[in-house]
Amino acid sequence: MNRRGRTAPLPTTPVRRPPVLTGDGLVVEHRDRSGAVAVYDFHTLPVEDALRRSLARLFAARCVPSRWTSHHSSRYFWLPLQAFTAYLATLDAPVADLDQLTAGVWQQWRLSRQNTRFGYRQITTVRGLLLDDPRLSAATREALARRVLQPTVKEVSFQGAEFDAIVTTARRMFRAAHLRITDNARHLAQWQSGTFPRDSEAWLLGEALDCLARTGEAPHDTRVRR
């Protein structure tokens, strides 16, 4: 409302968001909820220019408020996409564009990934992105749609004797470190109080400990040169 209590007119000019796909169609600018921008340069992908543009369009289509609202989402897909294109660059017959991606190439990519959570992430994120392209052949689309089993995390527990040995070793190391720190602190306090004769071995050690306490680094040479 305005000052007289009347409803203010709505703006007639539509609000336009900045374009996501910029430049020559190979740079994607992803704006998160706060308006911060993350830039993804598809020039850097080691594949044919046509394939770069197709991947950039698929990626840009998700960098909108209705899909990816944070940079975490775009980064989550960007790294596996880099790995996928790096793999395609090693093939004897390069994939010029997504309509030339075959089921065999996709299967080889799947088999090349490690059976880990990271490998699972690479496969599933790239698959989800590629399936948005309607030009994929039926065979390729079917290969991509096949279920990917999530790797199970195996927890290995120590036997009783192994655990006791680890605890014993840890206690021994902690005790030795504690004694060393205590002795050094006592020696530094004595040096600061002037207990040791100047230039004696005990005095030089105290000076080194003092330098370490003040600067975080041990001196290279604490002897006074004449």
N, C-alpha and C positions, 0 to 999 in steps of 0.2 A: 504494500500500500504506500501511497504518497503521504505528504504531511497533512492533507485535508481528509484523510481516511478513505480515499478512493483507491480502487485497485489499479496498480500501475500496469501499463500495457506491457505485454510480453515482447521480447526482442523479435524482430522479424527476420534478422539475418541468422541463418542456421550456423551452429557451431561445428566447425570442421576440425577433425583431428589431423595432425601431421601425418603424412604418408609413412607407412611402415617400410615399404620397399622403395629405396631411394637410389640416386645416381643412375647407373646404367642397368639397374635391375639385379645387381649382384651384392648390394649392401642392404642389410636388414637392421632397422632401428626399433628395438623393443622398449616400450615405455611401460613402467610398472605403475602401481596404484598412485605413487607419489609424483609421477611424472619424470622420474630419473630414467636415463636412456642407456641401454646396453647395445653396443654396435657389433654386428656379426658380418665379417667380410668374406663373402663366398668366392672372391678372387683367389683366396689362399688354398682352396680345395684342389688337390692335384688330379682333376678329371677334366673331361671335355667341357667346353664353354656351354653347350646346350644342356648338359647334365647339371652344371652349376646353377643355371637359371631355373631349371625345374625344381631343384632342391630348395633354392632360395624362395620360390613362390610357395612351396609347401610349408616351409618354415615361417614365412611371413604371415601366412593365413592363420597361424596359431598365435602370433604375437599381437593379439587383440584382447580387449578387456573381457570378452566372453569366453576366452580360452585360457591364455596364460596371463595371470595377473601379477606375477613376480618374476624377477630375473633368475631365480632358482630354477624355474621350470624351463626357461629357454637354455640355460647353461646345461641343464640335465640332459637335453637332447643334443646340444651342439657338440659335446665331446664325443659321444658315440658316432655322430655323423662324420666327424673328422676321421675317426678310425675306419669307418666303412669306406669312405672315399680313398683313404690311403691303401686299403686292401685292393680296391678296384684298380688302382694305379699299377699294381704288381702283375696284373693279368696280361697274358700275351695278346688277347683280343680285347681291346678297351671297349667299355660300355659308353657309347656316345650320348645316349639319353635313356630315360626310364622306360620308353617303349621297347628298348632293346635289352632290358634286363631279363635274363632267363631264369627259369626255376633252378637250373643247374648251378648258375653263378650264386644265387641266393643260398642254395644248400651248401656250397663250398664255403661261403662266408660263415654260415652257422657252425659248420664243423671246425672252422679255424678259431672259434672263440673258446676260451677256457671255460670249464665247467665250474664257474664261480658266480657269486652274486654280480660281480662287475661284468662278466661275460653275458649273463642273463639280461642285465640292463642294456648292454649294447645291442643285443638281438631284438629285444622287445621294443625299445624306443625307435630304432631305425625302421622296424617293421611297421609300427603304428604310423610313422610319418609317410612311408612309401605307399601304404594302402589308401591314402587320400588321393592318389593320382589315378584318374580313370583310364589312363592309357596303358596300364599294366595288362599284359596278356592274361588270359584265363588260367593258364598253367602256372604262371608266376604268382598270380593272386592266390591260387590254391596253395602253392608252396609256402607263401608268406603266412597264410592263415592257419597253418598247422600248429598244433599246441607246442609250446616251449615249456619243458619241465623246469621248475625252479629248483636249483641245487639245494640240497639239505646241508645244514651246518652240523658237523660232527663235533661234539664236545668230548674231549679226552681228559679223564680224571687221573690223578696220580695215585699210585698204590700207597699204602700206609708207610712202607719203608722209604719210598721215594720222597714223600711229603716230609717225613721226619728229617731226612737228609738235607732237603732244601731249607727247612726252618733252622736247622743247626748251622748250616753254612751262612745263612743270612744273619743269624745272631752273632756269629764269630766276626763277620765283616763289620757289622754295626758296632760291636764292642771295640774292635781295633780302631775304627774311625773316631768313636767317641773318646777313647783314650788319647789319640793323637791330637784331636782338637782341644781337649782339656789341657794337655801338656803345653801345647803351643800358646794357649791363652794365658797360662800361668807364666810362661817364659816371657811373653810380651809385657805382662804387668810388671815383672821384675825389671825388664829393660827400661820401661817408662819411669820406674822409680829410681833408676840410676844404680842398680845393684852390680852390674857387670863393668869391669874396666874397659875403657874405650879401646877399640880395635882388637879386642880379644875375640875368639871364636864365638863365645856366647853373646858378646855385644853385636857382632856382625849378623848372627842369626836373629837377634831381636830387632835390628834395623830392617832386615828383610821382612820379618813378620809385620812390622809397622807399615812398611811400604805396601804390602799385600792388603792389609786392613784398610788403608786409606784409598788406594787406587784400584784394587781388584787384580793387580798384576804383580808378579814377583820381579824384583830388580835383576838386571843381568849381572851387575857387579857392584857390590856394596863397599868394596875396599876403597880407602882414601888414597889417591895417587899423589905422590910428592915429586 
